[in-house]
């Protein structure tokens, strides 16, 4: 191991490299703990989107030995029962949390609607854990590639706080798991190609997770395994088996639902007939449109352009990693830019690009390493802008913003070329501005002690477990679980006590991360 960077190379002893790796691992663990506590503190505590609810229902069905779910965003199977079109990977991985939430809430003395909301509160923290693991693995990856502890920590925090990953940590959608899987596949394959044979198992796990969670991740997972081309042929065995296992899982799940391995539940959306968007429109929309452009929702990614050259010039290993990252971005853009639902609506920002955002930030890290003062100043401003964008998305639930803007309930068919055209392409109608308008208004109302009050008027929408009147009331809410508890009439004292305890633990964990980074930085200097 290279004693200065930790990346493979000549010089240094194995003992020094092992000690450095242990310190990096310890810092990564602290990052994961802090990240989970922070995302729990800022969580929304709700599962309300159609895909989220059917995924939760699938996980609950699996607990009891079935896969049929209640009628909703579902398809009917040949047996007349209802099935979600979503794959089962996330539902399986969430089983321990769902089982725990069911066991706890079943013992609460609550009416059924309140018990359901309490269960969803528990399940809503799933992606907070997933995003925390993304940050931990990202940190170890860029440290291994040669960045200093402080630079690695800075870019890791940029990834977690200035991109929509923070917002998606509040959801029960599949994108964070897809991102974690691809990051594990790429980082594991890269390290395995440098001789760390055990990292091939992490690459295999990443491919298994990404593909199992969504079949369209198959080409992306294969791309992320490309660094194994530099390794011994046997290094492909375990990752190849994991890919096969993921595909076998899809086949078995499809057959159980629809009686054939070839029916995924997506119907025409899984055929070329769904790819009707003009290429230029999709690329513009996903990259730079005011309503969905990733370069507005995660502005630090502008720096990735400048990281390509410095990274690929480091070594052959860095070169193939950089090429793999760019290839993954090109593949995902090719998949979704022509898709009729390219925007992935019912989400914050370009949902379909979220799986490759952590990969893009590897290039951001190299853009900042040894960069000029001008570049660092630019990075700070992009980071501030990105943080402001996320604060709007964290403070206001994107479903509430869509409802207030008139985008939901949908007024046009999803296949209509003009579907949500204004929100996608008109700057004045950008969801970024919409979130901030609502955030400013709602914050002022809270400061004036005008809090939303749920009426519990008896009419309950089974999807969101509250009535239409309360849905309108919550347009004036701030999207935090501890505030929702107050809106619902839970006494202030226990809610604020719980919040204070969680805040204390989060702050303690944050100081622990800073101390670990400083200690690791001193170790690098001494070496």
Legacy VTK file of the C-alpha trace (Angstrom):
# vtk DataFile Version 3.0
C-alpha trace
ASCII
DATASET POLYDATA
POINTS 527 float
0.000 0.000 0.000
1.168 3.512 -0.746
1.761 5.105 2.658
0.619 8.538 1.567
-2.610 7.753 -0.203
-3.645 4.268 0.788
-4.125 3.407 -2.888
-2.266 0.475 -4.419
1.271 1.218 -5.371
4.885 0.902 -4.420
6.259 1.932 -1.089
5.210 1.526 2.535
4.677 -1.526 4.648
1.668 -3.758 4.898
1.492 -2.987 8.611
1.231 0.754 7.987
-1.310 0.206 5.234
-3.354 -2.123 7.438
-3.367 0.389 10.287
-4.475 3.131 7.905
-7.208 0.914 6.523
-8.431 0.196 10.053
-8.565 3.909 10.865
-10.456 4.603 7.640
-12.895 1.818 8.442
-13.449 3.212 11.931
-14.131 6.668 10.505
-16.538 5.187 7.976
-18.445 3.422 10.773
-18.765 6.722 12.610
-19.995 8.375 9.422
-22.652 5.665 9.046
-23.835 6.095 12.652
-23.930 9.869 12.395
-25.641 9.704 9.010
-28.395 7.399 10.236
-29.066 9.510 13.339
-29.103 12.701 11.273
-31.471 11.257 8.677
-33.689 9.914 11.463
-33.744 13.357 13.060
-34.798 15.023 9.786
-37.047 12.169 8.623
-40.630 12.626 7.521
-41.962 9.526 9.232
-44.409 8.804 6.423
-44.910 6.265 3.640
-47.442 7.794 1.247
-46.375 7.363 -2.399
-48.106 4.662 -4.429
-44.887 2.746 -5.098
-43.819 3.110 -1.463
-47.106 1.755 -0.152
-47.250 -1.245 -2.476
-43.631 -2.059 -1.601
-44.505 -1.910 2.089
-47.545 -4.113 1.486
-45.375 -6.604 -0.401
-42.939 -6.774 2.494
-45.816 -7.339 4.908
-47.214 -10.052 2.647
-43.818 -11.775 2.560
-43.821 -11.821 6.355
-46.922 -13.974 6.196
-45.774 -16.199 3.338
-47.461 -14.480 0.376
-46.815 -11.925 -2.338
-50.338 -10.657 -3.140
-51.062 -7.110 -1.968
-54.203 -5.007 -1.475
-55.699 -3.252 -4.482
-53.882 -0.027 -5.351
-50.996 0.571 -7.745
-51.319 -3.078 -8.706
-51.975 -5.527 -11.526
-54.258 -8.550 -11.432
-52.623 -11.937 -11.805
-54.201 -14.952 -13.508
-55.464 -16.071 -10.098
-57.457 -12.851 -9.674
-55.281 -11.537 -6.853
-53.466 -8.196 -6.913
-49.706 -7.847 -7.380
-47.364 -4.895 -7.411
-45.369 -4.335 -10.587
-42.342 -3.502 -8.454
-39.653 -6.099 -7.923
-39.239 -7.811 -4.563
-35.624 -6.933 -3.706
-36.353 -3.948 -1.491
-39.292 -5.672 0.192
-37.037 -8.590 1.135
-34.247 -6.373 2.487
-36.739 -4.339 4.517
-38.251 -7.440 6.132
-36.434 -7.128 9.501
-37.522 -3.503 9.930
-41.086 -4.198 8.793
-41.312 -7.200 11.118
-40.073 -5.123 14.063
-42.492 -2.291 13.241
-45.415 -4.716 13.030
-44.480 -6.387 16.315
-44.198 -3.088 18.184
-47.260 -1.344 16.763
-49.472 -4.409 17.247
-49.102 -3.871 21.003
-49.927 -0.159 20.965
-53.364 0.831 22.306
-54.314 2.720 19.151
-57.194 2.719 16.714
-56.331 0.930 13.427
-55.612 4.134 11.466
-53.234 5.457 14.127
-51.549 2.047 14.390
-50.980 2.048 10.615
-49.415 5.508 10.776
-47.160 4.371 13.624
-46.037 1.343 11.608
-45.216 3.530 8.630
-43.237 5.833 10.905
-40.978 2.943 11.850
-40.551 1.707 8.283
-39.814 5.220 6.994
-36.318 5.123 8.528
-35.189 2.323 6.195
-33.666 4.574 3.565
-32.019 6.713 6.231
-29.925 3.642 7.035
-29.309 2.893 3.347
-28.074 6.430 2.585
-25.888 6.359 5.705
-24.265 3.178 4.351
-23.774 4.894 0.985
-21.861 7.701 2.689
-19.701 5.265 4.633
-18.804 3.215 1.559
-18.199 6.359 -0.486
-15.738 7.615 2.116
-13.755 4.369 2.174
-13.733 4.315 -1.637
-12.267 7.750 -2.181
-9.813 7.273 0.688
-8.628 4.059 -0.938
-8.296 5.907 -4.251
-5.890 8.332 -2.615
-7.740 11.328 -1.209
-6.856 12.699 2.215
-9.208 12.144 5.165
-10.313 15.787 5.283
-10.929 15.994 1.565
-12.728 12.672 1.678
-14.927 13.822 4.542
-15.750 17.134 2.849
-16.874 15.455 -0.375
-18.793 12.788 1.548
-20.762 15.492 3.359
-21.376 17.253 0.046
-22.809 14.013 -1.312
-25.062 13.553 1.709
-26.271 17.124 2.212
-26.171 18.896 -1.158
-27.835 16.254 -3.354
-31.344 14.739 -3.317
-29.949 11.695 -1.494
-30.951 13.574 1.666
-34.523 13.891 0.420
-34.633 10.242 -0.691
-33.436 9.201 2.764
-36.911 10.313 3.901
-38.710 7.980 1.471
-39.340 4.264 1.041
-38.411 4.286 -2.661
-35.849 1.964 -4.269
-33.338 4.508 -5.603
-31.065 4.576 -2.509
-30.676 0.791 -2.624
-29.876 0.969 -6.330
-27.231 3.611 -5.589
-25.723 1.535 -2.786
-25.607 -1.549 -4.996
-23.847 0.212 -7.865
-21.352 1.875 -5.515
-20.514 -1.476 -3.912
-20.167 -3.083 -7.337
-17.807 -0.405 -8.644
-15.671 0.004 -5.520
-15.490 -3.741 -4.893
-14.538 -4.486 -8.492
-11.889 -1.746 -8.488
-10.258 -3.008 -5.320
-10.504 -6.647 -6.389
-8.717 -5.749 -9.616
-5.852 -4.399 -7.488
-5.450 -7.720 -5.724
-7.898 -7.455 -2.786
-9.681 -10.720 -3.496
-12.232 -10.330 -0.684
-13.515 -7.145 -2.288
-14.878 -9.291 -5.107
-17.547 -10.448 -2.646
-18.566 -6.835 -2.049
-18.763 -6.305 -5.811
-20.953 -9.395 -6.068
-23.200 -8.205 -3.241
-23.562 -4.809 -4.894
-24.564 -6.327 -8.222
-27.020 -8.656 -6.479
-28.670 -5.784 -4.578
-28.870 -3.380 -7.525
-30.310 -5.918 -9.964
-32.667 -7.492 -7.429
-34.113 -4.107 -6.550
-34.715 -3.121 -10.181
-34.086 -5.173 -13.301
-33.115 -2.119 -15.354
-29.994 -1.893 -13.159
-28.608 -5.001 -14.914
-26.608 -3.127 -17.601
-25.409 -0.599 -15.038
-24.259 -3.312 -12.654
-22.372 -5.034 -15.462
-20.680 -1.756 -16.356
-19.676 -1.205 -12.712
-17.995 -4.633 -12.693
-15.761 -3.714 -15.653
-12.646 -3.016 -13.538
-12.520 -6.783 -12.943
-11.220 -7.008 -16.514
-7.801 -6.185 -14.988
-8.064 -9.017 -12.462
-7.553 -12.756 -12.820
-10.367 -14.515 -14.734
-11.418 -16.298 -11.543
-12.284 -12.908 -10.012
-15.435 -12.910 -12.172
-16.829 -16.134 -10.739
-18.593 -14.816 -7.625
-19.923 -11.600 -9.263
-21.192 -13.631 -12.225
-22.967 -16.015 -9.859
-24.556 -13.058 -8.044
-25.865 -11.672 -11.334
-27.297 -15.082 -12.170
-28.881 -15.340 -8.724
-30.528 -11.926 -9.140
-31.950 -12.898 -12.539
-33.182 -16.215 -11.147
-34.919 -14.319 -8.366
-36.708 -12.131 -10.906
-37.762 -15.185 -12.910
-39.158 -16.971 -9.862
-40.999 -13.839 -8.689
-42.484 -13.224 -12.137
-43.675 -16.813 -12.393
-45.232 -16.667 -8.933
-47.180 -13.534 -9.852
-48.153 -14.043 -13.470
-47.431 -17.682 -14.310
-44.585 -16.835 -16.700
-40.982 -15.761 -16.192
-41.229 -13.195 -18.988
-43.967 -10.956 -17.530
-42.453 -8.291 -15.260
-45.660 -6.399 -14.524
-44.534 -3.320 -16.431
-46.357 -4.320 -19.614
-45.724 -1.921 -22.490
-43.313 0.096 -20.332
-40.859 -2.806 -20.604
-40.936 -2.733 -24.417
-39.504 -0.383 -27.061
-42.992 1.132 -27.380
-42.345 3.079 -24.156
-39.295 4.853 -25.579
-41.004 7.706 -27.389
-39.379 10.798 -25.892
-37.074 12.654 -28.321
-33.479 12.072 -27.252
-32.700 15.780 -26.990
-35.750 16.430 -24.844
-34.892 13.639 -22.432
-31.229 14.597 -22.128
-32.085 18.256 -21.603
-34.776 17.341 -19.087
-32.610 14.988 -17.032
-29.506 17.160 -17.034
-30.361 20.858 -17.068
-34.124 21.488 -17.150
-35.375 23.767 -14.391
-37.818 21.147 -13.124
-35.766 17.937 -13.215
-32.183 18.741 -14.214
-29.672 16.955 -12.000
-27.198 19.815 -12.427
-29.656 22.080 -10.562
-30.757 19.540 -7.966
-27.159 18.419 -7.278
-25.117 21.414 -8.507
-21.771 20.137 -7.195
-21.883 17.626 -10.055
-20.793 20.451 -12.357
-17.347 19.872 -10.828
-17.297 16.263 -12.039
-16.384 17.513 -15.508
-13.131 18.872 -14.098
-12.398 15.670 -12.188
-12.207 13.420 -15.245
-8.708 14.492 -16.327
-7.003 14.519 -12.893
-8.427 11.122 -11.975
-7.536 9.251 -15.128
-3.976 10.634 -15.067
-3.244 9.160 -11.614
-2.730 5.537 -12.649
-4.115 2.793 -14.857
-6.406 1.768 -11.999
-7.745 5.309 -11.637
-8.182 5.511 -15.409
-10.407 2.446 -15.670
-12.411 3.593 -12.641
-12.999 7.008 -14.210
-13.946 5.425 -17.535
-16.364 3.086 -15.737
-18.057 5.997 -13.960
-18.549 7.901 -17.209
-19.794 4.733 -18.905
-22.352 4.188 -16.126
-23.658 7.727 -16.589
-23.886 7.280 -20.360
-25.764 4.002 -19.947
-28.327 5.396 -17.513
-28.884 8.431 -19.724
-29.330 6.130 -22.720
-31.884 4.054 -20.799
-34.024 6.886 -19.470
-33.642 9.874 -21.806
-35.963 8.298 -24.387
-38.314 6.720 -21.846
-41.821 8.205 -22.007
-41.744 8.848 -18.243
-38.172 10.127 -18.243
-38.834 12.538 -15.362
-39.854 9.836 -12.869
-42.610 12.086 -11.578
-43.991 11.880 -8.103
-40.460 12.522 -6.860
-37.926 15.219 -6.040
-35.555 15.891 -8.919
-34.542 13.308 -11.544
-35.340 10.122 -9.633
-33.927 7.831 -12.322
-30.448 9.388 -12.123
-30.087 9.019 -8.364
-28.394 5.578 -8.567
-25.327 7.074 -10.290
-25.002 10.277 -8.240
-22.507 8.725 -5.760
-20.412 7.506 -8.703
-20.373 11.018 -10.154
-19.143 12.389 -6.838
-16.002 10.279 -7.112
-15.078 12.556 -10.030
-16.084 15.590 -7.937
-13.602 14.458 -5.282
-10.762 14.378 -7.812
-11.780 17.763 -9.188
-11.171 19.216 -5.721
-7.986 17.316 -4.908
-4.994 19.616 -5.464
-7.330 22.159 -7.080
-6.796 25.914 -7.228
-8.336 28.390 -4.825
-10.769 29.441 -7.547
-12.075 25.883 -7.897
-12.468 25.535 -4.133
-14.364 28.818 -3.969
-16.628 27.612 -6.754
-17.150 24.337 -4.899
-18.193 26.161 -1.746
-20.796 28.206 -3.607
-22.115 25.171 -5.445
-22.297 23.363 -2.122
-24.247 26.213 -0.532
-26.672 26.313 -3.453
-27.097 22.540 -3.311
-27.749 22.686 0.425
-30.438 25.323 -0.110
-32.079 23.169 -2.785
-32.189 20.191 -0.430
-33.506 22.241 2.497
-36.571 23.013 0.398
-37.047 19.341 -0.419
-36.413 18.228 3.166
-38.684 20.839 4.737
-41.620 20.332 2.363
-42.819 16.919 1.204
-42.636 16.821 -2.610
-46.134 15.349 -2.778
-47.496 18.410 -0.969
-45.654 20.718 -3.362
-47.084 18.874 -6.362
-50.599 19.068 -4.910
-50.335 22.797 -4.187
-48.887 23.479 -7.651
-51.810 21.656 -9.269
-49.583 18.898 -10.653
-51.353 16.275 -8.551
-53.890 14.784 -9.002
-52.552 14.458 -12.537
-54.486 16.417 -15.144
-53.027 14.654 -18.178
-52.170 11.058 -19.000
-48.589 10.029 -18.260
-48.104 9.320 -21.964
-49.181 12.852 -22.959
-46.145 14.806 -24.319
-47.389 17.853 -22.374
-47.617 15.974 -19.060
-46.327 18.374 -16.343
-44.634 20.388 -19.090
-44.662 23.649 -17.149
-43.162 22.146 -14.003
-40.497 20.383 -16.041
-39.377 23.210 -18.301
-40.684 26.582 -17.104
-38.252 28.163 -14.596
-41.002 30.090 -12.781
-42.778 26.771 -12.137
-39.661 24.914 -10.973
-40.312 22.636 -7.977
-37.177 24.092 -6.382
-38.872 27.493 -6.173
-42.198 25.887 -5.270
-40.675 24.089 -2.303
-39.063 27.271 -1.043
-42.244 29.332 -1.412
-44.063 26.780 0.733
-41.175 26.471 3.177
-41.060 30.227 3.806
-44.835 30.474 4.175
-45.174 27.440 6.419
-42.222 28.442 8.604
-43.745 31.881 9.128
-47.036 30.265 10.106
-45.260 28.016 12.616
-43.349 30.957 14.087
-46.710 32.692 14.495
-47.967 29.568 16.307
-50.398 28.706 13.534
-49.811 24.980 13.388
-51.786 22.553 11.231
-54.255 20.525 13.271
-55.478 17.181 12.005
-59.229 16.873 12.352
-59.558 13.057 12.334
-63.005 13.617 10.835
-63.544 9.922 10.185
-63.144 9.898 6.395
-59.861 8.124 5.720
-58.087 7.671 2.402
-56.667 4.136 2.775
-53.565 5.079 0.798
-52.388 7.855 3.124
-54.509 6.894 6.175
-55.887 10.411 6.633
-58.898 12.141 5.090
-59.050 14.689 2.236
-59.547 17.560 4.647
-56.418 16.673 6.574
-54.467 16.292 3.327
-55.287 19.931 2.546
-54.349 20.947 6.088
-50.928 19.326 5.721
-50.082 21.589 2.794
-49.103 23.964 5.614
-46.952 21.380 7.390
-43.199 21.028 7.734
-42.111 17.526 6.758
-40.654 16.165 10.002
-42.040 13.206 11.939
-41.862 14.963 15.307
-43.980 17.838 13.966
-46.496 15.445 12.423
-46.885 13.926 15.883
-47.770 17.357 17.259
-50.192 18.025 14.390
-51.929 14.748 15.259
-52.437 15.828 18.871
-49.674 13.881 20.607
-48.664 15.767 23.809
-45.763 18.150 23.414
-43.669 16.868 26.326
-42.851 13.330 25.090
-42.384 14.494 21.486
-39.954 17.250 22.413
-38.164 14.964 24.856
-37.674 12.359 22.127
-36.485 15.037 19.718
-34.009 16.405 22.288
-32.578 12.952 22.996
-32.149 12.180 19.284
-30.591 15.607 18.679
-28.116 15.022 21.503
-27.047 11.640 20.161
-26.746 13.093 16.639
-24.543 15.962 17.836
-22.386 13.558 19.856
-21.967 11.297 16.825
-21.113 14.302 14.649
-18.331 15.419 16.979
-17.086 11.831 16.994
-16.812 11.861 13.199
-14.838 15.114 13.245
-12.464 13.720 15.857
-11.975 10.517 13.859
-11.230 12.459 10.670
-8.688 14.656 12.484
-7.015 11.603 14.022
-6.869 9.883 10.654
-5.428 13.036 9.053
-2.693 13.200 11.694
-1.894 9.552 11.030
-1.464 10.281 7.331
0.874 13.183 8.148
2.976 11.083 10.494
3.286 8.299 7.921
LINES 1 528
527 0 1 2 3 4 5 6 7 8 9 10 11 12 13 14 15 16 17 18 19 20 21 22 23 24 25 26 27 28 29 30 31 32 33 34 35 36 37 38 39 40 41 42 43 44 45 46 47 48 49 50 51 52 53 54 55 56 57 58 59 60 61 62 63 64 65 66 67 68 69 70 71 72 73 74 75 76 77 78 79 80 81 82 83 84 85 86 87 88 89 90 91 92 93 94 95 96 97 98 99 100 101 102 103 104 105 106 107 108 109 110 111 112 113 114 115 116 117 118 119 120 121 122 123 124 125 126 127 128 129 130 131 132 133 134 135 136 137 138 139 140 141 142 143 144 145 146 147 148 149 150 151 152 153 154 155 156 157 158 159 160 161 162 163 164 165 166 167 168 169 170 171 172 173 174 175 176 177 178 179 180 181 182 183 184 185 186 187 188 189 190 191 192 193 194 195 196 197 198 199 200 201 202 203 204 205 206 207 208 209 210 211 212 213 214 215 216 217 218 219 220 221 222 223 224 225 226 227 228 229 230 231 232 233 234 235 236 237 238 239 240 241 242 243 244 245 246 247 248 249 250 251 252 253 254 255 256 257 258 259 260 261 262 263 264 265 266 267 268 269 270 271 272 273 274 275 276 277 278 279 280 281 282 283 284 285 286 287 288 289 290 291 292 293 294 295 296 297 298 299 300 301 302 303 304 305 306 307 308 309 310 311 312 313 314 315 316 317 318 319 320 321 322 323 324 325 326 327 328 329 330 331 332 333 334 335 336 337 338 339 340 341 342 343 344 345 346 347 348 349 350 351 352 353 354 355 356 357 358 359 360 361 362 363 364 365 366 367 368 369 370 371 372 373 374 375 376 377 378 379 380 381 382 383 384 385 386 387 388 389 390 391 392 393 394 395 396 397 398 399 400 401 402 403 404 405 406 407 408 409 410 411 412 413 414 415 416 417 418 419 420 421 422 423 424 425 426 427 428 429 430 431 432 433 434 435 436 437 438 439 440 441 442 443 444 445 446 447 448 449 450 451 452 453 454 455 456 457 458 459 460 461 462 463 464 465 466 467 468 469 470 471 472 473 474 475 476 477 478 479 480 481 482 483 484 485 486 487 488 489 490 491 492 493 494 495 496 497 498 499 500 501 502 503 504 505 506 507 508 509 510 511 512 513 514 515 516 517 518 519 520 521 522 523 524 525 526
